[in-house]
Amino acid sequence: MATTSLADSDPFVDPVNTASDRVYTEAWTLPVGKTFAMRTSQDERRAIAVAFYLPVRCFDAKSPPQIEADPFPEAKTTQAIPFFNILWAELSDFDITVQYAKLTAKNVVRVASVNYLVEKPQRSYARSWVAKLLDRAYGESQRKKRIKVLINPFGGSGSAQKWYLRDIEPIFAAARCEIDVERTLYQGHAVEIAEKLDIEAYDVIASCSGDGLPHEVFNGLGKKPDATKALSKVAVVQLPCGTGNAMSWNLNGTGSTSMAALCVVKGIRTPLDLTSITQGDRRTLSFLSQSLGIVAEVDLGTEHLRWMGSARFTYGFLVRVLRKTVYPCDLWVKIDIPTKGAIREHYRNELTNHALVEERRDSDDGESPGLPELQYGSITSSLPSTFTSIPSSKVGNFYAGNMALMAPGANFFPATLPSDGHLDLITVGGDISRHSAIQCFLAVEKGGFFDLPQVNYRKISGYRIIPREQKGGYISIDGERVPFEGFQAEVHRGLGTVLSKTGHLYEADGVVPKSG
Ligand SMILES: Nc1ncnc2c1ncn2[C@@H]1O[C@H](COP(=O)(O)OP(=O)(O)OP(=O)(O)O)[C@@H](O)[C@H]1O
């Protein structure tokens, strides 16, 4: 963690505006070489690092500005590097080197560097210039993260290892991260690795995989005797090497491996709600979603149609809609926010909630060092009195989400927030007209799904669901198939930890504009 005034102050206030910085920034140009200078923007915008630029004046007019919004338009030879992209800077005996992630193609960044001689009289000033640059480049994000990297050798159709070496490792290395790489050897291996992990030795567990490995990592940390501490200490992140990569899309806004690596380097620790699922005598943690009905069936029940690519989802959906399939069940829910209007208001309030990390978690009483006790009991306990019965004899889709995007472009849960202590629950009747069902399907990608009258949307913190009148079927927890039998869910506010760009929001369109 940076030890400067920046780390101590409100991260959303530009440190340039603080009194102690003002003197410094007036002299915020570092002469390098004979005829040019490096200087930072005094553009006083909000402190999330993406907004700032380190312009490097250079002789080479052939080197074009890297971004369109050049904050120094008057200087045609200026090369502007976003602060967010600065990986490291250091002063050696004679020169100063700045390494950064350079955009080399749409959605691809590669490590590049600029290097200049520093004259002897400038050295002491250059030293503080480098320190200041790193403060601005990292903000409240931890530097030199210690990362346990897990690679699913089958991820990305067998390309995960290659993508790691080409796209990810050089960025971590340039950012001076400590890296320890391990390949997963069998299903469930990531659970074991996380369970045995020395949590004092790592800050992050990064999975080069789809969403399956992060699910295993949360559950491995959850098996530790000091699970609550482990889940709050070690951040779980994804380097997208699967097909859906929901975790990376929600937290980094990208499915690109190299850009996700940069986001991990610059990521801000963010508490994440986790949900305990009890089924039979098992308790597992879910970080992404639970579904029963058309989404689960289309996801898990069309494996034999993989040859169709993503068209299998459209095909599977249309077949079930045309048949007006219903999935009868008994459903009881702990409803926290019942209406779309109130949900919108809740979301609007959260946009400006910059509470500290530890204030975004349920308090840890220290008495149960393992997973938190279940306040609603398990699926085998008597039904909690705070649960309300919801008629569900004709449900077509039961879908509970903890993140907004379930895949790129599939913003099912636009009102989700990482640590508001709620799951978002969607229920849609299976007996609605075919036209209404297709309207739902199209609205997920085009936007407007949340507002459709046939979509019931609630914020909840627990539920019990028991399928009935069905011989078999599909239940999906974070995209993994579990037995087709009743289960109970309970949300734990901020139990897990991830890295995100903002520290409190997902990178998806919400239910009110984020600027408003
Ligand atoms: N070496 C291995 N052999 C077999 N299975 C493995 C191995 N390593 C990991 N797995 C399993 O692969 C599964 C899929 O993991 P991953 O996170 O890559 O994907 P996914 O979410 O299923 O992927 P996709 O997004 O492509 O559908 C997990 O259940 C994991 O346990």
The ligand as an SDF file (V2000), in Angstrom:
LIG
                    3D

 31 33  0  0  0  0  0  0  0  0999 V2000
   -6.0960  -30.1170  -15.2790 N   0  0  0  0  0  0  0  0  0  0  0  0
   -7.4260  -30.1970  -15.2150 C   0  0  0  0  0  0  0  0  0  0  0  0
   -8.0640  -31.3050  -15.6500 N   0  0  0  0  0  0  0  0  0  0  0  0
   -9.4110  -31.3980  -15.6080 C   0  0  0  0  0  0  0  0  0  0  0  0
  -10.2250  -30.4150  -15.1420 N   0  0  0  0  0  0  0  0  0  0  0  0
   -9.6310  -29.3020  -14.7020 C   0  0  0  0  0  0  0  0  0  0  0  0
   -8.2130  -29.1230  -14.7150 C   0  0  0  0  0  0  0  0  0  0  0  0
   -7.9300  -27.8970  -14.2350 N   0  0  0  0  0  0  0  0  0  0  0  0
   -9.1100  -27.3280  -13.9200 C   0  0  0  0  0  0  0  0  0  0  0  0
  -10.1370  -28.1580  -14.1980 N   0  0  0  0  0  0  0  0  0  0  0  0
  -11.5620  -27.9410  -14.0410 C   0  0  0  0  0  0  0  0  0  0  0  0
  -12.0530  -27.2440  -15.1630 O   0  0  0  0  0  0  0  0  0  0  0  0
  -13.2900  -26.6450  -14.8200 C   0  0  0  0  0  0  0  0  0  0  0  0
  -13.4680  -25.4200  -15.6480 C   0  0  0  0  0  0  0  0  0  0  0  0
  -12.6770  -24.4000  -15.1800 O   0  0  0  0  0  0  0  0  0  0  0  0
  -12.6820  -22.9260  -15.8150 P   0  0  0  0  0  0  0  0  0  0  0  0
  -12.6550  -21.9640  -14.7240 O   0  0  0  0  0  0  0  0  0  0  0  0
  -11.5760  -22.7650  -16.7810 O   0  0  0  0  0  0  0  0  0  0  0  0
  -13.9650  -22.8400  -16.5880 O   0  0  0  0  0  0  0  0  0  0  0  0
  -15.4280  -22.7160  -16.9630 P   0  0  0  0  0  0  0  0  0  0  0  0
  -16.0620  -21.5930  -16.2440 O   0  0  0  0  0  0  0  0  0  0  0  0
  -16.0930  -24.0190  -16.8710 O   0  0  0  0  0  0  0  0  0  0  0  0
  -15.1010  -22.3290  -18.4220 O   0  0  0  0  0  0  0  0  0  0  0  0
  -15.8550  -21.7720  -19.6060 P   0  0  0  0  0  0  0  0  0  0  0  0
  -16.0150  -20.3020  -19.3160 O   0  0  0  0  0  0  0  0  0  0  0  0
  -14.9330  -22.0320  -20.7480 O   0  0  0  0  0  0  0  0  0  0  0  0
  -17.1600  -22.5170  -19.6690 O   0  0  0  0  0  0  0  0  0  0  0  0
  -13.2770  -26.4770  -13.3050 C   0  0  0  0  0  0  0  0  0  0  0  0
  -14.3010  -27.2960  -12.7800 O   0  0  0  0  0  0  0  0  0  0  0  0
  -11.9110  -27.0470  -12.8890 C   0  0  0  0  0  0  0  0  0  0  0  0
  -11.9760  -27.8050  -11.7230 O   0  0  0  0  0  0  0  0  0  0  0  0
  1  2  1  0
  2  3  1  0
  2  7  2  0
  3  4  2  0
  4  5  1  0
  5  6  2  0
  6  7  1  0
  6 10  1  0
  7  8  1  0
  8  9  2  0
  9 10  1  0
 10 11  1  0
 11 12  1  0
 11 30  1  0
 12 13  1  0
 13 14  1  0
 13 28  1  0
 14 15  1  0
 15 16  1  0
 16 17  2  0
 16 18  1  0
 16 19  1  0
 19 20  1  0
 20 21  2  0
 20 22  1  0
 20 23  1  0
 23 24  1  0
 24 25  2  0
 24 26  1  0
 24 27  1  0
 28 29  1  0
 28 30  1  0
 30 31  1  0
M  END
$$$$
